[in-house]
Amino acid sequence: MRLKDYTKAHGLKPLAGKVGTSSAYLSQIAHGHRACSEPLALAIERETAGAVTVADLRPQFAALLDACGYRKGGELVVEIDASIDHHEAA
């Protein structure tokens, strides 16, 4: 699912709060104006229960996770600390 569709259905502010970023920044990502960082992509996948995946947001990073064995069948199999180095909430 695209992030834009998810936030339209479930709200932008709740997800932004859960992933630790601002609604404005998340909106820019959802509309393709900003790239999503890898840690933020992981947090979004986790908080959307896989409805929006890392592959949706950062396909190259998802391929790297697959190659390293962190993902099997599209699901994360190892907990990765996604709380580092992404845009702070305003």
PDB file of N, CA, C and O in Angstrom:
ATOM      1  N   MET A   1       0.846  -1.175   0.000  1.00  0.00           N
ATOM      2  CA  MET A   1       0.000   0.000   0.000  1.00  0.00           C
ATOM      3  C   MET A   1       0.890   1.237   0.000  1.00  0.00           C
ATOM      4  O   MET A   1       1.936   1.267   0.648  1.00  0.00           O
ATOM      5  N   ARG A   2       0.467   2.227  -0.718  1.00  0.00           N
ATOM      6  CA  ARG A   2       1.223   3.475  -0.727  1.00  0.00           C
ATOM      7  C   ARG A   2       0.980   4.243   0.570  1.00  0.00           C
ATOM      8  O   ARG A   2      -0.109   4.197   1.142  1.00  0.00           O
ATOM      9  N   LEU A   3       2.002   4.940   1.014  1.00  0.00           N
ATOM     10  CA  LEU A   3       1.903   5.729   2.238  1.00  0.00           C
ATOM     11  C   LEU A   3       0.796   6.769   2.119  1.00  0.00           C
ATOM     12  O   LEU A   3       0.072   7.021   3.082  1.00  0.00           O
ATOM     13  N   LYS A   4       0.665   7.361   0.964  1.00  0.00           N
ATOM     14  CA  LYS A   4      -0.374   8.367   0.735  1.00  0.00           C
ATOM     15  C   LYS A   4      -1.761   7.770   0.981  1.00  0.00           C
ATOM     16  O   LYS A   4      -2.608   8.400   1.615  1.00  0.00           O
ATOM     17  N   ASP A   5      -1.988   6.566   0.483  1.00  0.00           N
ATOM     18  CA  ASP A   5      -3.282   5.905   0.673  1.00  0.00           C
ATOM     19  C   ASP A   5      -3.501   5.521   2.133  1.00  0.00           C
ATOM     20  O   ASP A   5      -4.605   5.659   2.659  1.00  0.00           O
ATOM     21  N   TYR A   6      -2.452   5.044   2.776  1.00  0.00           N
ATOM     22  CA  TYR A   6      -2.564   4.659   4.185  1.00  0.00           C
ATOM     23  C   TYR A   6      -2.924   5.868   5.049  1.00  0.00           C
ATOM     24  O   TYR A   6      -3.824   5.795   5.885  1.00  0.00           O
ATOM     25  N   THR A   7      -2.221   6.971   4.844  1.00  0.00           N
ATOM     26  CA  THR A   7      -2.484   8.144   5.681  1.00  0.00           C
ATOM     27  C   THR A   7      -3.847   8.751   5.380  1.00  0.00           C
ATOM     28  O   THR A   7      -4.470   9.346   6.260  1.00  0.00           O
ATOM     29  N   LYS A   8      -4.306   8.608   4.163  1.00  0.00           N
ATOM     30  CA  LYS A   8      -5.646   9.093   3.828  1.00  0.00           C
ATOM     31  C   LYS A   8      -6.703   8.285   4.582  1.00  0.00           C
ATOM     32  O   LYS A   8      -7.695   8.836   5.059  1.00  0.00           O
ATOM     33  N   ALA A   9      -6.482   6.986   4.683  1.00  0.00           N
ATOM     34  CA  ALA A   9      -7.443   6.106   5.347  1.00  0.00           C
ATOM     35  C   ALA A   9      -7.337   6.141   6.871  1.00  0.00           C
ATOM     36  O   ALA A   9      -8.346   6.009   7.565  1.00  0.00           O
ATOM     37  N   HIS A  10      -6.116   6.318   7.396  1.00  0.00           N
ATOM     38  CA  HIS A  10      -5.893   6.178   8.837  1.00  0.00           C
ATOM     39  C   HIS A  10      -5.456   7.461   9.534  1.00  0.00           C
ATOM     40  O   HIS A  10      -5.364   7.501  10.760  1.00  0.00           O
ATOM     41  N   GLY A  11      -5.191   8.488   8.773  1.00  0.00           N
ATOM     42  CA  GLY A  11      -4.772   9.753   9.359  1.00  0.00           C
ATOM     43  C   GLY A  11      -3.264   9.928   9.356  1.00  0.00           C
ATOM     44  O   GLY A  11      -2.509   8.986   9.592  1.00  0.00           O
ATOM     45  N   LEU A  12      -2.854  11.130   9.088  1.00  0.00           N
ATOM     46  CA  LEU A  12      -1.436  11.472   9.012  1.00  0.00           C
ATOM     47  C   LEU A  12      -0.845  11.697  10.401  1.00  0.00           C
ATOM     48  O   LEU A  12       0.225  11.173  10.709  1.00  0.00           O
ATOM     49  N   LYS A  13      -1.530  12.466  11.235  1.00  0.00           N
ATOM     50  CA  LYS A  13      -0.993  12.818  12.554  1.00  0.00           C
ATOM     51  C   LYS A  13      -0.756  11.603  13.450  1.00  0.00           C
ATOM     52  O   LYS A  13       0.289  11.529  14.095  1.00  0.00           O
ATOM     53  N   PRO A  14      -1.688  10.650  13.514  1.00  0.00           N
ATOM     54  CA  PRO A  14      -1.425   9.500  14.383  1.00  0.00           C
ATOM     55  C   PRO A  14      -0.173   8.722  13.978  1.00  0.00           C
ATOM     56  O   PRO A  14       0.618   8.324  14.833  1.00  0.00           O
ATOM     57  N   LEU A  15       0.004   8.509  12.686  1.00  0.00           N
ATOM     58  CA  LEU A  15       1.184   7.773  12.232  1.00  0.00           C
ATOM     59  C   LEU A  15       2.447   8.584  12.474  1.00  0.00           C
ATOM     60  O   LEU A  15       3.458   8.037  12.914  1.00  0.00           O
ATOM     61  N   ALA A  16       2.403   9.865  12.196  1.00  0.00           N
ATOM     62  CA  ALA A  16       3.578  10.711  12.424  1.00  0.00           C
ATOM     63  C   ALA A  16       4.013  10.641  13.885  1.00  0.00           C
ATOM     64  O   ALA A  16       5.204  10.541  14.179  1.00  0.00           O
ATOM     65  N   GLY A  17       3.055  10.694  14.788  1.00  0.00           N
ATOM     66  CA  GLY A  17       3.377  10.598  16.206  1.00  0.00           C
ATOM     67  C   GLY A  17       3.991   9.259  16.574  1.00  0.00           C
ATOM     68  O   GLY A  17       4.933   9.200  17.364  1.00  0.00           O
ATOM     69  N   LYS A  18       3.465   8.193  16.009  1.00  0.00           N
ATOM     70  CA  LYS A  18       3.970   6.852  16.318  1.00  0.00           C
ATOM     71  C   LYS A  18       5.387   6.629  15.800  1.00  0.00           C
ATOM     72  O   LYS A  18       6.172   5.915  16.423  1.00  0.00           O
ATOM     73  N   VAL A  19       5.716   7.237  14.664  1.00  0.00           N
ATOM     74  CA  VAL A  19       7.049   7.017  14.085  1.00  0.00           C
ATOM     75  C   VAL A  19       8.034   8.120  14.454  1.00  0.00           C
ATOM     76  O   VAL A  19       9.196   8.071  14.050  1.00  0.00           O
ATOM     77  N   GLY A  20       7.588   9.104  15.212  1.00  0.00           N
ATOM     78  CA  GLY A  20       8.492  10.124  15.725  1.00  0.00           C
ATOM     79  C   GLY A  20       8.926  11.169  14.722  1.00  0.00           C
ATOM     80  O   GLY A  20      10.078  11.602  14.728  1.00  0.00           O
ATOM     81  N   THR A  21       8.012  11.574  13.863  1.00  0.00           N
ATOM     82  CA  THR A  21       8.325  12.637  12.918  1.00  0.00           C
ATOM     83  C   THR A  21       7.147  13.598  12.860  1.00  0.00           C
ATOM     84  O   THR A  21       6.110  13.349  13.475  1.00  0.00           O
ATOM     85  N   SER A  22       7.299  14.677  12.137  1.00  0.00           N
ATOM     86  CA  SER A  22       6.210  15.646  12.034  1.00  0.00           C
ATOM     87  C   SER A  22       5.229  15.241  10.940  1.00  0.00           C
ATOM     88  O   SER A  22       5.579  14.518  10.007  1.00  0.00           O
ATOM     89  N   SER A  23       4.013  15.714  11.071  1.00  0.00           N
ATOM     90  CA  SER A  23       2.998  15.462  10.046  1.00  0.00           C
ATOM     91  C   SER A  23       3.414  16.066   8.714  1.00  0.00           C
ATOM     92  O   SER A  23       3.188  15.473   7.659  1.00  0.00           O
ATOM     93  N   ALA A  24       4.022  17.244   8.764  1.00  0.00           N
ATOM     94  CA  ALA A  24       4.444  17.917   7.531  1.00  0.00           C
ATOM     95  C   ALA A  24       5.501  17.098   6.794  1.00  0.00           C
ATOM     96  O   ALA A  24       5.433  16.941   5.575  1.00  0.00           O
ATOM     97  N   TYR A  25       6.472  16.581   7.534  1.00  0.00           N
ATOM     98  CA  TYR A  25       7.532  15.785   6.910  1.00  0.00           C
ATOM     99  C   TYR A  25       6.967  14.486   6.343  1.00  0.00           C
ATOM    100  O   TYR A  25       7.319  14.084   5.234  1.00  0.00           O
ATOM    101  N   LEU A  26       6.095  13.835   7.100  1.00  0.00           N
ATOM    102  CA  LEU A  26       5.487  12.592   6.628  1.00  0.00           C
ATOM    103  C   LEU A  26       4.632  12.846   5.386  1.00  0.00           C
ATOM    104  O   LEU A  26       4.605  12.022   4.472  1.00  0.00           O
ATOM    105  N   SER A  27       3.945  13.967   5.350  1.00  0.00           N
ATOM    106  CA  SER A  27       3.152  14.332   4.179  1.00  0.00           C
ATOM    107  C   SER A  27       4.041  14.526   2.954  1.00  0.00           C
ATOM    108  O   SER A  27       3.682  14.114   1.851  1.00  0.00           O
ATOM    109  N   GLN A  28       5.197  15.150   3.150  1.00  0.00           N
ATOM    110  CA  GLN A  28       6.128  15.343   2.033  1.00  0.00           C
ATOM    111  C   GLN A  28       6.614  14.003   1.493  1.00  0.00           C
ATOM    112  O   GLN A  28       6.775  13.844   0.283  1.00  0.00           O
ATOM    113  N   ILE A  29       6.847  13.050   2.373  1.00  0.00           N
ATOM    114  CA  ILE A  29       7.256  11.709   1.942  1.00  0.00           C
ATOM    115  C   ILE A  29       6.107  11.039   1.194  1.00  0.00           C
ATOM    116  O   ILE A  29       6.304  10.462   0.125  1.00  0.00           O
ATOM    117  N   ALA A  30       4.910  11.119   1.764  1.00  0.00           N
ATOM    118  CA  ALA A  30       3.741  10.470   1.164  1.00  0.00           C
ATOM    119  C   ALA A  30       3.446  10.993  -0.237  1.00  0.00           C
ATOM    120  O   ALA A  30       2.971  10.245  -1.092  1.00  0.00           O
ATOM    121  N   HIS A  31       3.722  12.262  -0.472  1.00  0.00           N
ATOM    122  CA  HIS A  31       3.429  12.869  -1.771  1.00  0.00           C
ATOM    123  C   HIS A  31       4.635  12.887  -2.709  1.00  0.00           C
ATOM    124  O   HIS A  31       4.577  13.474  -3.790  1.00  0.00           O
ATOM    125  N   GLY A  32       5.726  12.245  -2.293  1.00  0.00           N
ATOM    126  CA  GLY A  32       6.886  12.115  -3.167  1.00  0.00           C
ATOM    127  C   GLY A  32       7.798  13.317  -3.236  1.00  0.00           C
ATOM    128  O   GLY A  32       8.633  13.408  -4.136  1.00  0.00           O
ATOM    129  N   HIS A  33       7.653  14.251  -2.294  1.00  0.00           N
ATOM    130  CA  HIS A  33       8.500  15.443  -2.300  1.00  0.00           C
ATOM    131  C   HIS A  33       9.796  15.256  -1.523  1.00  0.00           C
ATOM    132  O   HIS A  33      10.751  16.012  -1.706  1.00  0.00           O
ATOM    133  N   ARG A  34       9.826  14.253  -0.660  1.00  0.00           N
ATOM    134  CA  ARG A  34      11.022  13.920   0.125  1.00  0.00           C
ATOM    135  C   ARG A  34      11.224  12.417   0.091  1.00  0.00           C
ATOM    136  O   ARG A  34      10.272  11.646  -0.027  1.00  0.00           O
ATOM    137  N   ALA A  35      12.479  12.016   0.197  1.00  0.00           N
ATOM    138  CA  ALA A  35      12.785  10.587   0.305  1.00  0.00           C
ATOM    139  C   ALA A  35      12.672  10.175   1.768  1.00  0.00           C
ATOM    140  O   ALA A  35      12.958  10.961   2.672  1.00  0.00           O
ATOM    141  N   CYS A  36      12.265   8.968   1.981  1.00  0.00           N
ATOM    142  CA  CYS A  36      12.138   8.424   3.328  1.00  0.00           C
ATOM    143  C   CYS A  36      13.469   7.797   3.732  1.00  0.00           C
ATOM    144  O   CYS A  36      14.055   7.031   2.966  1.00  0.00           O
ATOM    145  N   SER A  37      13.944   8.119   4.928  1.00  0.00           N
ATOM    146  CA  SER A  37      15.178   7.498   5.412  1.00  0.00           C
ATOM    147  C   SER A  37      14.924   6.023   5.713  1.00  0.00           C
ATOM    148  O   SER A  37      13.781   5.606   5.903  1.00  0.00           O
ATOM    149  N   GLU A  38      15.981   5.256   5.753  1.00  0.00           N
ATOM    150  CA  GLU A  38      15.844   3.836   6.048  1.00  0.00           C
ATOM    151  C   GLU A  38      15.252   3.594   7.436  1.00  0.00           C
ATOM    152  O   GLU A  38      14.329   2.789   7.564  1.00  0.00           O
ATOM    153  N   PRO A  39      15.754   4.266   8.488  1.00  0.00           N
ATOM    154  CA  PRO A  39      15.161   4.038   9.812  1.00  0.00           C
ATOM    155  C   PRO A  39      13.680   4.421   9.866  1.00  0.00           C
ATOM    156  O   PRO A  39      12.884   3.740  10.512  1.00  0.00           O
ATOM    157  N   LEU A  40      13.318   5.499   9.195  1.00  0.00           N
ATOM    158  CA  LEU A  40      11.920   5.912   9.189  1.00  0.00           C
ATOM    159  C   LEU A  40      11.074   4.910   8.407  1.00  0.00           C
ATOM    160  O   LEU A  40       9.946   4.617   8.803  1.00  0.00           O
ATOM    161  N   ALA A  41      11.597   4.384   7.310  1.00  0.00           N
ATOM    162  CA  ALA A  41      10.869   3.365   6.544  1.00  0.00           C
ATOM    163  C   ALA A  41      10.603   2.134   7.407  1.00  0.00           C
ATOM    164  O   ALA A  41       9.513   1.564   7.357  1.00  0.00           O
ATOM    165  N   LEU A  42      11.583   1.727   8.191  1.00  0.00           N
ATOM    166  CA  LEU A  42      11.402   0.592   9.103  1.00  0.00           C
ATOM    167  C   LEU A  42      10.328   0.894  10.144  1.00  0.00           C
ATOM    168  O   LEU A  42       9.488   0.046  10.445  1.00  0.00           O
ATOM    169  N   ALA A  43      10.362   2.102  10.690  1.00  0.00           N
ATOM    170  CA  ALA A  43       9.372   2.490  11.697  1.00  0.00           C
ATOM    171  C   ALA A  43       7.967   2.521  11.097  1.00  0.00           C
ATOM    172  O   ALA A  43       7.007   2.095  11.739  1.00  0.00           O
ATOM    173  N   ILE A  44       7.847   3.020   9.880  1.00  0.00           N
ATOM    174  CA  ILE A  44       6.539   3.071   9.218  1.00  0.00           C
ATOM    175  C   ILE A  44       6.020   1.660   8.964  1.00  0.00           C
ATOM    176  O   ILE A  44       4.842   1.384   9.189  1.00  0.00           O
ATOM    177  N   GLU A  45       6.885   0.767   8.498  1.00  0.00           N
ATOM    178  CA  GLU A  45       6.448  -0.614   8.280  1.00  0.00           C
ATOM    179  C   GLU A  45       5.967  -1.228   9.591  1.00  0.00           C
ATOM    180  O   GLU A  45       4.934  -1.895   9.628  1.00  0.00           O
ATOM    181  N   ARG A  46       6.716  -1.001  10.657  1.00  0.00           N
ATOM    182  CA  ARG A  46       6.351  -1.560  11.963  1.00  0.00           C
ATOM    183  C   ARG A  46       5.019  -0.988  12.448  1.00  0.00           C
ATOM    184  O   ARG A  46       4.144  -1.741  12.875  1.00  0.00           O
ATOM    185  N   GLU A  47       4.859   0.324  12.387  1.00  0.00           N
ATOM    186  CA  GLU A  47       3.664   0.967  12.942  1.00  0.00           C
ATOM    187  C   GLU A  47       2.418   0.792  12.081  1.00  0.00           C
ATOM    188  O   GLU A  47       1.301   0.955  12.573  1.00  0.00           O
ATOM    189  N   THR A  48       2.592   0.462  10.811  1.00  0.00           N
ATOM    190  CA  THR A  48       1.431   0.190   9.956  1.00  0.00           C
ATOM    191  C   THR A  48       1.159  -1.310   9.881  1.00  0.00           C
ATOM    192  O   THR A  48       0.330  -1.757   9.088  1.00  0.00           O
ATOM    193  N   ALA A  49       1.855  -2.079  10.701  1.00  0.00           N
ATOM    194  CA  ALA A  49       1.718  -3.541  10.727  1.00  0.00           C
ATOM    195  C   ALA A  49       1.925  -4.141   9.338  1.00  0.00           C
ATOM    196  O   ALA A  49       1.260  -5.104   8.955  1.00  0.00           O
ATOM    197  N   GLY A  50       2.853  -3.557   8.599  1.00  0.00           N
ATOM    198  CA  GLY A  50       3.197  -4.082   7.287  1.00  0.00           C
ATOM    199  C   GLY A  50       2.302  -3.626   6.149  1.00  0.00           C
ATOM    200  O   GLY A  50       2.491  -4.047   5.008  1.00  0.00           O
ATOM    201  N   ALA A  51       1.327  -2.772   6.442  1.00  0.00           N
ATOM    202  CA  ALA A  51       0.468  -2.264   5.362  1.00  0.00           C
ATOM    203  C   ALA A  51       1.280  -1.409   4.393  1.00  0.00           C
ATOM    204  O   ALA A  51       1.069  -1.467   3.182  1.00  0.00           O
ATOM    205  N   VAL A  52       2.201  -0.621   4.925  1.00  0.00           N
ATOM    206  CA  VAL A  52       3.163   0.136   4.119  1.00  0.00           C
ATOM    207  C   VAL A  52       4.519  -0.476   4.439  1.00  0.00           C
ATOM    208  O   VAL A  52       4.936  -0.486   5.597  1.00  0.00           O
ATOM    209  N   THR A  53       5.200  -0.977   3.442  1.00  0.00           N
ATOM    210  CA  THR A  53       6.442  -1.701   3.681  1.00  0.00           C
ATOM    211  C   THR A  53       7.671  -0.875   3.322  1.00  0.00           C
ATOM    212  O   THR A  53       7.589   0.145   2.637  1.00  0.00           O
ATOM    213  N   VAL A  54       8.801  -1.350   3.805  1.00  0.00           N
ATOM    214  CA  VAL A  54      10.074  -0.743   3.428  1.00  0.00           C
ATOM    215  C   VAL A  54      10.219  -0.783   1.909  1.00  0.00           C
ATOM    216  O   VAL A  54      10.722   0.164   1.305  1.00  0.00           O
ATOM    217  N   ALA A  55       9.783  -1.870   1.300  1.00  0.00           N
ATOM    218  CA  ALA A  55       9.864  -1.992  -0.164  1.00  0.00           C
ATOM    219  C   ALA A  55       9.039  -0.913  -0.859  1.00  0.00           C
ATOM    220  O   ALA A  55       9.415  -0.446  -1.934  1.00  0.00           O
ATOM    221  N   ASP A  56       7.925  -0.513  -0.260  1.00  0.00           N
ATOM    222  CA  ASP A  56       7.110   0.563  -0.832  1.00  0.00           C
ATOM    223  C   ASP A  56       7.846   1.898  -0.766  1.00  0.00           C
ATOM    224  O   ASP A  56       7.730   2.729  -1.667  1.00  0.00           O
ATOM    225  N   LEU A  57       8.604   2.092   0.310  1.00  0.00           N
ATOM    226  CA  LEU A  57       9.238   3.379   0.578  1.00  0.00           C
ATOM    227  C   LEU A  57      10.681   3.465   0.101  1.00  0.00           C
ATOM    228  O   LEU A  57      11.107   4.507  -0.399  1.00  0.00           O
ATOM    229  N   ARG A  58      11.433   2.388   0.250  1.00  0.00           N
ATOM    230  CA  ARG A  58      12.859   2.342  -0.109  1.00  0.00           C
ATOM    231  C   ARG A  58      13.184   0.983  -0.725  1.00  0.00           C
ATOM    232  O   ARG A  58      13.761   0.132  -0.048  1.00  0.00           O
ATOM    233  N   PRO A  59      12.831   0.760  -1.986  1.00  0.00           N
ATOM    234  CA  PRO A  59      13.031  -0.559  -2.603  1.00  0.00           C
ATOM    235  C   PRO A  59      14.467  -1.079  -2.525  1.00  0.00           C
ATOM    236  O   PRO A  59      14.678  -2.271  -2.304  1.00  0.00           O
ATOM    237  N   GLN A  60      15.450  -0.203  -2.704  1.00  0.00           N
ATOM    238  CA  GLN A  60      16.840  -0.659  -2.665  1.00  0.00           C
ATOM    239  C   GLN A  60      17.214  -1.147  -1.267  1.00  0.00           C
ATOM    240  O   GLN A  60      17.936  -2.134  -1.127  1.00  0.00           O
ATOM    241  N   PHE A  61      16.733  -0.471  -0.248  1.00  0.00           N
ATOM    242  CA  PHE A  61      17.016  -0.873   1.126  1.00  0.00           C
ATOM    243  C   PHE A  61      16.327  -2.196   1.443  1.00  0.00           C
ATOM    244  O   PHE A  61      16.892  -3.043   2.136  1.00  0.00           O
ATOM    245  N   ALA A  62      15.119  -2.374   0.943  1.00  0.00           N
ATOM    246  CA  ALA A  62      14.404  -3.635   1.148  1.00  0.00           C
ATOM    247  C   ALA A  62      15.181  -4.785   0.516  1.00  0.00           C
ATOM    248  O   ALA A  62      15.272  -5.868   1.095  1.00  0.00           O
ATOM    249  N   ALA A  63      15.736  -4.555  -0.662  1.00  0.00           N
ATOM    250  CA  ALA A  63      16.532  -5.592  -1.325  1.00  0.00           C
ATOM    251  C   ALA A  63      17.770  -5.929  -0.496  1.00  0.00           C
ATOM    252  O   ALA A  63      18.162  -7.093  -0.409  1.00  0.00           O
ATOM    253  N   LEU A  64      18.379  -4.927   0.105  1.00  0.00           N
ATOM    254  CA  LEU A  64      19.539  -5.160   0.965  1.00  0.00           C
ATOM    255  C   LEU A  64      19.143  -5.971   2.197  1.00  0.00           C
ATOM    256  O   LEU A  64      19.859  -6.892   2.590  1.00  0.00           O
ATOM    257  N   LEU A  65      18.007  -5.634   2.808  1.00  0.00           N
ATOM    258  CA  LEU A  65      17.529  -6.402   3.961  1.00  0.00           C
ATOM    259  C   LEU A  65      17.290  -7.859   3.577  1.00  0.00           C
ATOM    260  O   LEU A  65      17.625  -8.771   4.333  1.00  0.00           O
ATOM    261  N   ASP A  66      16.707  -8.069   2.401  1.00  0.00           N
ATOM    262  CA  ASP A  66      16.471  -9.433   1.919  1.00  0.00           C
ATOM    263  C   ASP A  66      17.792 -10.176   1.737  1.00  0.00           C
ATOM    264  O   ASP A  66      17.934 -11.322   2.162  1.00  0.00           O
ATOM    265  N   ALA A  67      18.749  -9.517   1.105  1.00  0.00           N
ATOM    266  CA  ALA A  67      20.041 -10.144   0.822  1.00  0.00           C
ATOM    267  C   ALA A  67      20.801 -10.487   2.103  1.00  0.00           C
ATOM    268  O   ALA A  67      21.551 -11.462   2.142  1.00  0.00           O
ATOM    269  N   CYS A  68      20.608  -9.696   3.136  1.00  0.00           N
ATOM    270  CA  CYS A  68      21.305  -9.922   4.410  1.00  0.00           C
ATOM    271  C   CYS A  68      20.556 -10.874   5.334  1.00  0.00           C
ATOM    272  O   CYS A  68      21.049 -11.208   6.411  1.00  0.00           O
ATOM    273  N   GLY A  69      19.385 -11.307   4.928  1.00  0.00           N
ATOM    274  CA  GLY A  69      18.624 -12.247   5.738  1.00  0.00           C
ATOM    275  C   GLY A  69      17.761 -11.620   6.812  1.00  0.00           C
ATOM    276  O   GLY A  69      17.265 -12.324   7.692  1.00  0.00           O
ATOM    277  N   TYR A  70      17.571 -10.305   6.761  1.00  0.00           N
ATOM    278  CA  TYR A  70      16.722  -9.643   7.746  1.00  0.00           C
ATOM    279  C   TYR A  70      15.243  -9.774   7.413  1.00  0.00           C
ATOM    280  O   TYR A  70      14.385  -9.521   8.260  1.00  0.00           O
ATOM    281  N   ARG A  71      14.948 -10.167   6.185  1.00  0.00           N
ATOM    282  CA  ARG A  71      13.560 -10.307   5.757  1.00  0.00           C
ATOM    283  C   ARG A  71      13.387 -11.676   5.114  1.00  0.00           C
ATOM    284  O   ARG A  71      14.272 -12.170   4.415  1.00  0.00           O
ATOM    285  N   LYS A  72      12.245 -12.270   5.362  1.00  0.00           N
ATOM    286  CA  LYS A  72      11.882 -13.511   4.679  1.00  0.00           C
ATOM    287  C   LYS A  72      10.426 -13.399   4.289  1.00  0.00           C
ATOM    288  O   LYS A  72       9.566 -13.148   5.134  1.00  0.00           O
ATOM    289  N   GLY A  73      10.148 -13.584   3.020  1.00  0.00           N
ATOM    290  CA  GLY A  73       8.772 -13.470   2.555  1.00  0.00           C
ATOM    291  C   GLY A  73       8.203 -12.086   2.750  1.00  0.00           C
ATOM    292  O   GLY A  73       6.996 -11.927   2.935  1.00  0.00           O
ATOM    293  N   GLY A  74       9.069 -11.072   2.711  1.00  0.00           N
ATOM    294  CA  GLY A  74       8.607  -9.701   2.847  1.00  0.00           C
ATOM    295  C   GLY A  74       8.432  -9.228   4.276  1.00  0.00           C
ATOM    296  O   GLY A  74       8.079  -8.069   4.493  1.00  0.00           O
ATOM    297  N   GLU A  75       8.669 -10.099   5.272  1.00  0.00           N
ATOM    298  CA  GLU A  75       8.500  -9.696   6.665  1.00  0.00           C
ATOM    299  C   GLU A  75       9.844  -9.610   7.364  1.00  0.00           C
ATOM    300  O   GLU A  75      10.730 -10.435   7.140  1.00  0.00           O
ATOM    301  N   LEU A  76       9.986  -8.600   8.215  1.00  0.00           N
ATOM    302  CA  LEU A  76      11.207  -8.485   9.008  1.00  0.00           C
ATOM    303  C   LEU A  76      11.277  -9.659   9.969  1.00  0.00           C
ATOM    304  O   LEU A  76      10.297  -9.971  10.645  1.00  0.00           O
ATOM    305  N   VAL A  77      12.425 -10.309  10.031  1.00  0.00           N
ATOM    306  CA  VAL A  77      12.593 -11.438  10.945  1.00  0.00           C
ATOM    307  C   VAL A  77      13.554 -11.112  12.074  1.00  0.00           C
ATOM    308  O   VAL A  77      13.735 -11.917  12.987  1.00  0.00           O
ATOM    309  N   VAL A  78      14.167  -9.949  12.023  1.00  0.00           N
ATOM    310  CA  VAL A  78      15.081  -9.494  13.061  1.00  0.00           C
ATOM    311  C   VAL A  78      14.655  -8.090  13.454  1.00  0.00           C
ATOM    312  O   VAL A  78      14.377  -7.260  12.588  1.00  0.00           O
ATOM    313  N   GLU A  79      14.603  -7.819  14.737  1.00  0.00           N
ATOM    314  CA  GLU A  79      14.252  -6.473  15.194  1.00  0.00           C
ATOM    315  C   GLU A  79      15.418  -5.539  14.916  1.00  0.00           C
ATOM    316  O   GLU A  79      16.545  -5.793  15.341  1.00  0.00           O
ATOM    317  N   ILE A  80      15.144  -4.467  14.206  1.00  0.00           N
ATOM    318  CA  ILE A  80      16.154  -3.471  13.877  1.00  0.00           C
ATOM    319  C   ILE A  80      15.768  -2.180  14.574  1.00  0.00           C
ATOM    320  O   ILE A  80      14.605  -1.776  14.538  1.00  0.00           O
ATOM    321  N   ASP A  81      16.729  -1.533  15.205  1.00  0.00           N
ATOM    322  CA  ASP A  81      16.454  -0.285  15.908  1.00  0.00           C
ATOM    323  C   ASP A  81      16.167   0.809  14.894  1.00  0.00           C
ATOM    324  O   ASP A  81      17.081   1.342  14.265  1.00  0.00           O
ATOM    325  N   ALA A  82      14.896   1.139  14.740  1.00  0.00           N
ATOM    326  CA  ALA A  82      14.482   2.145  13.767  1.00  0.00           C
ATOM    327  C   ALA A  82      14.309   3.512  14.416  1.00  0.00           C
ATOM    328  O   ALA A  82      13.752   4.424  13.805  1.00  0.00           O
ATOM    329  N   SER A  83      14.780   3.657  15.645  1.00  0.00           N
ATOM    330  CA  SER A  83      14.562   4.911  16.361  1.00  0.00           C
ATOM    331  C   SER A  83      15.721   5.886  16.200  1.00  0.00           C
ATOM    332  O   SER A  83      15.769   6.908  16.885  1.00  0.00           O
ATOM    333  N   ILE A  84      16.645   5.584  15.313  1.00  0.00           N
ATOM    334  CA  ILE A  84      17.816   6.440  15.187  1.00  0.00           C
ATOM    335  C   ILE A  84      17.781   7.277  13.919  1.00  0.00           C
ATOM    336  O   ILE A  84      17.284   6.846  12.878  1.00  0.00           O
ATOM    337  N   ASP A  85      18.310   8.457  14.030  1.00  0.00           N
ATOM    338  CA  ASP A  85      18.667   9.295  12.896  1.00  0.00           C
ATOM    339  C   ASP A  85      17.571   9.524  11.871  1.00  0.00           C
ATOM    340  O   ASP A  85      17.815   9.384  10.672  1.00  0.00           O
ATOM    341  N   HIS A  86      16.376   9.872  12.311  1.00  0.00           N
ATOM    342  CA  HIS A  86      15.402  10.351  11.346  1.00  0.00           C
ATOM    343  C   HIS A  86      14.810  11.658  11.840  1.00  0.00           C
ATOM    344  O   HIS A  86      14.976  12.035  13.000  1.00  0.00           O
ATOM    345  N   HIS A  87      14.142  12.317  10.972  1.00  0.00           N
ATOM    346  CA  HIS A  87      13.651  13.667  11.206  1.00  0.00           C
ATOM    347  C   HIS A  87      12.879  13.751  12.521  1.00  0.00           C
ATOM    348  O   HIS A  87      11.956  12.973  12.758  1.00  0.00           O
ATOM    349  N   GLU A  88      13.256  14.679  13.354  1.00  0.00           N
ATOM    350  CA  GLU A  88      12.611  14.864  14.653  1.00  0.00           C
ATOM    351  C   GLU A  88      11.218  15.457  14.494  1.00  0.00           C
ATOM    352  O   GLU A  88      10.961  16.225  13.566  1.00  0.00           O
ATOM    353  N   ALA A  89      10.330  15.099  15.397  1.00  0.00           N
ATOM    354  CA  ALA A  89       8.987  15.683  15.410  1.00  0.00           C
ATOM    355  C   ALA A  89       9.092  17.170  15.732  1.00  0.00           C
ATOM    356  O   ALA A  89       9.910  17.589  16.550  1.00  0.00           O
ATOM    357  N   ALA A  90       8.264  17.940  15.084  1.00  0.00           N
ATOM    358  CA  ALA A  90       8.294  19.392  15.312  1.00  0.00           C
ATOM    359  C   ALA A  90       7.428  19.772  16.484  1.00  0.00           C
ATOM    360  O   ALA A  90       7.331  20.951  16.824  1.00  0.00           O
TER     361      ALA A  90
END
